[in-house]
Amino acid sequence: MSIRRARAIAYSVVALLAVAAVFFTKPLPPRAYRPAGELLTPIYPQPLVFERYDTVSSGESLVGVLARGGISEVLAREALKVAKTLDPRRIPAGMQIRFRTPSEDTLPSEIILQLAVDRLLLLKRDSTGWSAEEQRLPWKTDTVVVDAVIKSNLYEAMDASARDIFPQDARQQLIWSLADVFEYRVDMSRDLRVGDAFRVLAERNIAPNGAVRMRRILAATMKLSGVTTEAMRFSSVKVGGDFFDSNGRSLRAGFLRAPLQFRRISSNFGMRVHPILGTMRKHQGTDYAANAGTPVRAVGDGMVTRAGWSNGYGNLLEIRHTNGFITRYGHMKGFAQDIYAGARVKIEQTVGYVGSTGLSTAPHLHFEVLVHGVQSDPRTALANQSSEPIPSRERLAFAAVRTQLLALLESAPVLASAESAAVRQAGARQQ
């Protein structure tokens, strides 16, 4: 057989095999058409959504932030028009914004603005344009107990004991609320000593994103120099005040313990070197260091007997009270509206503002108490003033509330492990 004939036979066999393979092989299904950029989601029941986070910088416009998210100025202004509850001129720095897109290379179809920790503004875009919807996020409420011993000051004690329970801003709020509860019995600036202790039962709010805030105090105890004072939240029909002691007497007494809310005191009652005159003389009162303009409160009901300039006192206010007490407020920047000789004032009413008038080296309030014309130490003169008791018809209800609150107050601050971790993480974000 010649070489040419052998090659022809081989080629014929290969051709027959190829024809047979085509004939007996099942055809492939037709190729599906897929537009560019479409995501195949054979595993997930819903299409994938891409999210990108951004934050408004100080002085930055909202339109500028939206531009970084892929929204043109024209589309951004159209979106902001439908957001009726949003003022683009008052966007706080640090506000978080989320952009949602159906794929990585398309324009955002949703914009989520974090208006507050529990408020979202959702902007959606479709073929008809933009729509806006504000959403409120639900908070969960629970109760926690904070137990602390004073080793240096109230702030450090709270930070050491409540770090895993409240973020920093909520711990500060808890301190101020605790001072408000006992402001008729305890001057937190002067009465606390190393070794004193407090225990607080408080309600706490937790947002869906893990943010934590302090809601209100339900009960508390303060142990000062071995003496414990209880405070139980109770609503009386007859007696004013939100808190009552273990004997059912309102913690709202006849006098506040201090004319300013919890503040640092620069000088206590007693002998000292006068800061200007340089001589040793008895300091007839207490100095409260505070920023100029801080509101000054009347410590009790009474009538103004003097409101004007008085040499070294600078701007001086005197109030006469019904029990023979007179209180003086010196070095003030000025007086509140309608404060003049003969005017009636109520306890806690703002009567003036901290200043540095007269013989004064820095803004502070000089506060004096005179008992039947004799200058007395405000620390002792205002202590343990009488308060109203709960009427007999409310005693049973108060006893039941007190028993329940004391049981909760004596319990340990127990947190579920998962919740505790979330709270700690949220607290770290809010430091």
Secondary structure, 3 states (H helix, E strand, C coil): CCHHHHHHHHHHHHHHHHHHHHHHCCCCCCCCCCCCCCCCCCCCCCCCCEEEEEECCCCCCHHHHHHHCCCCHHHHHHHHHHCCCCCHHHCCCCCEEEEEECCCCCCCCEEEEEEECCEEEEEEEECCEEEEEEEECCCEEEEEEEEEECCCCHHHHHHHHHCCCCCHHHHHHHHHHHHHHCCCCCCCCCCCCCCCEEEEEEEEEECCCCCEEEEEEEEEEEEECCEEEEEEECCCCCCCCCEECCCCEECCCCCCCCCCCCCCEEECCEEEECCCCCCEEEECCEEEECCCCCEEECCCCEEEEEEEECHHHCEEEEEECCCCEEEEEEEECEECCCCCCCCEECCCCEEEECECCCCCCCCEEEEEEEECCEEECHHHHCCCCCCCECCHHHHHHHHHHHHHHHHHHHCCCCCCHHHHHHHHHHHHHCC
